[in-house]
Amino acid sequence: MKEILWHGRGGQGAFTAAKILGAAYSLQGNYALAFPSFGPERRGAPILSFTKLDSKAIGDRSQIKKADYVIYLDDTLFSSKAFDELKDKGKIFLNTKKSLSQLAQDFTNFDEEAVVPFDAEKIAYEVLGLPVTNTVMLSLLVKETSLLSEKSLLQAIKEYLPAKISEKNLRLVERIFSTKGGSV
């Protein structure tokens, strides 16, 4: 089973991204489970969302303590404790304007091998006109891993999101995937 932990703030779409990832994975004939965990339901409050992906039915509905991938939609939620949430050889996808070297200076016990920093907000503004980074970070996760195909992600967005916003989100996915080379 692959386990993905999403960190965000209310209104940033962490749970929406978790659900779209699960839907896309299911489109490939697999099983997925996505669910949120949050305290006060208000915009800006820290929230966690979880996605579990497997080729067989998922019976474990508990929160994820150690994930294969941890995604931070907001770098103000990131701390050195993030590495405690990772399985061996796991990756952290961090929405930030900072470089790896800047992050390494800011945090103790920083593992540069485990972190993929990316300025998702910049691309979100360019394509959506808003700082909503969930689809950018979801696309980066899919591009940088072998969890699922771009085609499945595009199909899930078409089916899950309302037509009014799916068109821009589809362009976002295509933009991330059209970038040549290694990390976006």
KETITOR-802377 format. One record per residue: x, y, z of N, C-alpha, C, O, CB in turn. Coordinates in steps of 0.2 Angstrom, whole numbers, plus 2048, in hexadecimal, padded with zeros to 3 digits. Glycine has a CB too. Example, Ala and Ser with C-alpha at 12.3 -4.5 7.8 and 13.67 -1.06 7.14 Angstrom:
residues 2
8427E482783E7EA8278427F08278477EF82A8397EA82D;8407F58238447FB8248408008278438068288467FD81D;
end
This chain:
residues 184
8047FA8008008008008048068008098068047FB800806;80380B7FC8068127FC8028168007FB8177FF8078147F5;80581A80580181F80980482680880A82780880281D810;7FF82A8078018318067FD83680B7F783580C7FF8347FF;80183A80E7FF83F8137FF84681080484880E80383E81A;7FA8498117F985080E7F98558147F48548197F385180A;7FD85A8147FC8608197FA8668167FD86881080386181D;7F58698187F386F8157EF87381B7EF8728207EF86E80F;7EC8798187E887D81C7E187D8197E087C8137EA88481D;7DC87E81D7D587E81B7D48828157D68888167D0880821;7D18808107D088480A7D68838047D58867FF7D088B80C;7DB87F8067E087E8017DF8787FD7E38777F87E787E805;7DA8747FE7D986E7FA7DD8687FB7DD8647F77DA8707F3;7DF8678017E38618037DF85B8027E18568007E686180A;7D985B8057D48558057D28547FE7D184F7FB7CE857809;7D185A7FA7CF8597F37D48557EF7D38517EB7CD8607F0;7DB8577F07E08547ED7E184D7EF7E28487EB7E78577EE;7E084B7F57E08447F77DA8407F47DC83A7F27DF8447FF;7D48437F37CF83F7F07D083E7E87CF8397E67C88437F1;7D38447E57D48437DE7DA83E7DD7D983A7D87D784A7DB;7DF83E7E17E48387E07E18317E17E282D7DD7E98397E6;7DC8317E67D982A7E77D58287E17D58237DF7D582A7ED;7D182D7DE7CD82C7D97D182A7D37CF8257CF7C88327D7;7D682D7D17DB82C7CC7DE8257CC7DE8217C77E08317CB;7E08237D27E281C7D37DD8177D27DF8127D07E581C7DB;7D78187D47D18147D47D08137CC7CE80D7CA7CB8167D7;7D18187C87CF8177C17D48127BE7D28107B87D081E7BE;7D98117C17DE80C7BE7DD8057C17E18007C07E580E7C0;7D78047C47D57FD7C67D77FB7CD7D77F57CF7D77F87C1;7D98007D17DC7FF7D77D78027DD7D28047DB7E38027D8;7DA8017E37D68047E97D980A7EC7DF80A7EC7D57FE7EE;7D580E7EE7D78147F27D28167F77CC8157F77D881A7EC;7D581A7FC7D181C8027D48238037DA8248047D2818808;7D08288047D282F8057CE83280B7C783180A7D28347FF;7D18358107CD8388157D083D8187D783E8187CB83281A;7CD84281B7D084881F7D08478267CD8438297CC84E81D;7D484B8297D484C8317D68548327DB8568307DA847834;7D18578357D285E8377CF86083D7CA85C8407CF862831;7D18658407CE8678477C886C8457C386A8427D386B84B;7C98728477C38778457C387883E7C887983A7C587E849;7BD87883C7BB8788347BB8808337B68838337B5875832;7C18828317C188982F7C788A82A7CC88682A7C288E835;7C688F8267CB8908217D28928247D28968297C989681C;7D788F8227DE8918257E088C82A7E688C82C7DE898827;7DC88882D7DE8848337E187E8307E087B82A7D7881837;7E787C8337EB8768317E68708307E286E8357F1874835;7E786C82B7E386682A7E88608277ED8628247DD867825;7E685A8287EA8548257E58518217DF8508227ED85082B;7E784E81B7E384A8177E78448167EE8448167E184D811;7E483E8147E88388137E583480D7DF83580B7E7833819;7EA8318097E882D8047EC8268047F28268057EA8317FD;7E88218047EB81A8047E98177FD7E48177FB7E881680A;7EE8147FA7EE8117F37F080A7F47F68097F67F28157EE;7EC8057F17EE7FE7F17EB7FB7EB7E67FD7E87ED7FB7F7;7EE7F57E97EB7F17E47E67EC7E67E27E97E37F17ED7E0;7E57EC7ED7E07E87F07DC7ED7F57DE7F27F67E37E27F4;7D67EA7F77D17EE7FB7D57F08017D97ED8047CB7EA7FD;7D47F68037D77FA8097D27F980F7CD7FC80F7D9801808;7D47F58147D07F481A7D37F98207CF7FB8247D17ED81D;7D97FB8207DC8008257D98078247DC80A81F7E37FF825;7D58098287D38108277D581582C7D381A82D7CB810828;7DB81382F7DE8178347E281D8317E481C82B7E3813839;7E48228357E88288327EF8258317F18208347E882D837;7F282882C7F982682A7FE82982F7FE82F8307FB828823;80282583280882883680E82983381282D83480982383C;81082482E81682482A81482382381081E82181B81E82C;81582881F81382881881982781381F82881481082F816;81782480D81C82480781D82B80582382C80381981F802;81882F80481883680281583B80780F8398098168367FB;81884080881484580C81484C80881A84E805818847813;80F84F80780E85580380C85B80880785A80C8098547FD;81086080780E86680B80C86C80681086E80281486980F;80686D80680387380280587A80580487F8017FB872802;80787A80B80988080E80F87F81280F87B817803883813;81588281081B88181481B88481B82088281E821884810;81688881D81688A82481588482981688482F812890825;81287F82681087982A81687482A81686F82E80A875827;81B87582682187082682687282C82787782D82587181F;82886C82F82D86D83483286683383186282F82A86D83B;83786683883B86083883885A83983A85483884186183D;83285B83D82E85583F82B85183982984C839828857843;82B85583382885282D82C84B82B829847828829857827;83284B82D83684582B83483F82F83583982D83E84682C;83184083582E83B83982883783682683283882D83D840;82583B83181F83882E82183482881C83182581A83E82C;82783482682983082082B82982182F82882682E83481D;82982581D82C81E81C83381E819835823816828819818;83781981A83E81981783D81A81083881780C841812818;84181E80D84182080683B82480383A8247FE84281A802;83782780883282B80783483180483A83380582D82B80D;82F83580183083C7FF82B84180282683F80383083C7F7;82E84780382A84D8058298517FF82F8547FC82D85080B;8238537FD8228587F782085E7FB81B85F7FE81D8567F2;8248647FB82386A7FF8228707FA8268727F682986B803;81C8737FB81B8797F781F87F7FB81D88080181387B7F7;8248817F88288867FB82C88A7F582D8887F082D883800;82D8907F78328947F38398937F483D8967F083089C7F3;83A8907FA84188F7FC8458897F88418847F684188D803;84B8897F784F8847F485187F7FA8508808008558877F1;8538797F78558747FC85B87780185A87580785886E7F8;86087A7FE86587D80386288280886488280E86A8817FF;85D88680685A88B80B856887810856888816855890807;85388180E84F87D81385487A81885287981E84A87880F;85987781585E87481986187881F862876824864871815;86187F81D86488482285E88582886088682D86688A81F;85888582685388682A85188182F84E88283484D888826;85287A82D85087583185587083385A86F82F84B87182D;85586E83985A86983C85886283985286183785A869843;85D85E83885C85783685885782F85485282E85885383B;85A85C82B85685C82485A85781F86085781F857863821;85585381C85784E81785685081085085080E854847819;85B85380D85A8568068588508018548527FC861859804;85984A8028578457FE8508437FE84D8417F985B83E800;84D84580484684480584184980383B84880284584280C;84484F80183F85580083F8577F98458587F684185B805;8398587F683985B7EF8358627F082F8627F18358567EA;8398687F083686E7F18348717EA83786F7E583B8737F4;82E8747EA82B8767E482787C7E582387C7EA8278717E0;8288827E18238887E281D8877DE81C8897D982788E7DF;8188837E28128827DF80D8887DE8098887DA80E87C7E3;80E88C7E380A8927E380B8977DD8068997DA80C8977E9;8118977DA81389B7D480F8987CE80C89C7CB81A89B7D3;80F8927CD80B88F7C880488F7C98008907C480D8877C7;80188E7CF7FA88F7D07F88967CE7F28977CB7F988D7D8;7FC89B7D07FA8A27CE7FA8A37C77F58A67C47FF8A77D2;7FF8A07C37FF8A17BC7F989E7B97F78A07B480689E7BA;7F78987BB7F28947B77EB8957BA7E68967B67F488C7B8;7EA8957C17E48967C47E289D7C67DC89F7C67E48927CA;7E78A17C77E68A87C97E58A87D17E38AD7D37E08AB7C6;7E68A27D47E68A27DB7EB89E7DE7EE89A7DA7DF89E7DD;7ED89F7E57F289B7E87F08947EA7F28927EF7F589F7ED;7EC8907E67E988A7E87EE8857E57EE8847DF7E28897E6;7F28817EA7F787D7E77F68767E77FA8727E57FD87E7EC;7F08747E97EF86C7EA7F08697E37F38637E37E886B7EC;7ED86B7DE7EE8677D77F58687D57F88637D27E986A7D2;7F986D7D680086E7D48048687D88088647D58038757D6;8038687DE8078637E280485C7E18098577E18068647EA;7FE85B7DF7FC8547DD7FF8527D780184C7D67F48547DD;7FF8577D28028557CC80A8547CC80C84F7C980185B7C7;80D8587D18148567D28158507D581A84C7D381785C7D6;81184E7DA8128477DD8118427D781583D7D780C8467E2;80C8427D380B83D7CE81083D7C98138387C780483E7CB;8138437C78188437C281F8407C582283C7C181A84A7C0;8208417CB82783F7CE8268387D182C8357D38288447D4;8218357D182082E7D481D82A7CE81B82C7C981C82E7DA;81C8237D081981F7CB81281D7CE8108177CC81D8197C9;80F8217D280881F7D580381E7D07FF8197D08068257D9;8038227CA7FD8217C57FF8257BF8048297BF7F78247C8;7FB8257BA7FD8287B47FA82F7B47F58317B77FA8247AE;7FD8337AF7FA83A7AE7F383A7AC7EF83E7AE7FF83E7A9;7F28357A77EB8347A47E68337AA7E08367AA7EB82E79F;7E782E7AF7E382D7B47E18337B87DC8357BA7E58277B9;7E78377B97E683D7BD7E18427BA7DD8457BD7ED8417BF;7E28437B37DE8487AF7D78457AF7D28497B07E18487A8;7D683F7AE7CF83C7AE7CC83D7B57C683F7B57CF8357AD;7CF83C7BB7CC83D7C17CA8447C27C58467C57D183B7C7;7CF8497C07CD8507C17C78527BD7C28557BF7D38557BE;7C684F7B77C08507B37BA84E7B67B58517B67C184D7AC;7BA8487B97B58457BC7B38487C37AD8487C57B683D7BD;7B884A7C77B784C7CE7B58537CE7B18557D27BD84A7D2;7B98587CB7B885F7CC7B38617C77B285F7C27BF8627CA;7AF8677CA7AA86A7C67AE86D7BF7B386F7BF7A78707CA;7AA86D7BA7AD86F7B37B08767B47B58777B07A786F7AE;7AD87A7B87AF8817B87B78817BA7BA8867B87AB8857BD;7B987D7BF7C087D7C17C48777BE7CA8787BF7C087D7C9;7C18727BC7C586D7B97C986F7B37CF86C7B37C08677B7;7C78737AF7CA8757A97D18787AB7D68767A87C687A7A5;7D187D7B07D88807B27DC87B7B57E287B7B57D68867B7;7D98767B97DD8717BD7E086C7B87E686A7B97D986D7C2;7DD86B7B27DF8667AD7E586A7AA7EA8667A97DA8657A8;7E58707A97EB8747A67F18747AB7F68747A97E987B7A5;7EF8747B17F48747B67F886D7B67FE86D7B67F18757BD;7F48687B67F78617B57FC8617AF80285E7AF7F285C7B5;7F98637A97FD8637A38038677A38088657A17F886579D;80386C7A78098717A780E86D7AB81486D7A98078777AB;80C86A7B18118667B58148617B181A8607B180E8647BB;81085D7AD8138577AA8178597A381B8557A180D8537A8;81685F7A181986179B82086479C824865798815867797;8228657A28288677A482D8627A382C85C7A682886A7AC;83386379F83885E79E83D85D7A483D8627A883B860797;8408587A48458577A88438537AF83E8507AF84985D7AA;8478547B48468507BA8408547BE83A8547BB84C8507BF;8418567C483C85A7C883A8607C483E8637C083F85C7CF;8338617C58308677C183486E7C38328737C18298677C3;
end
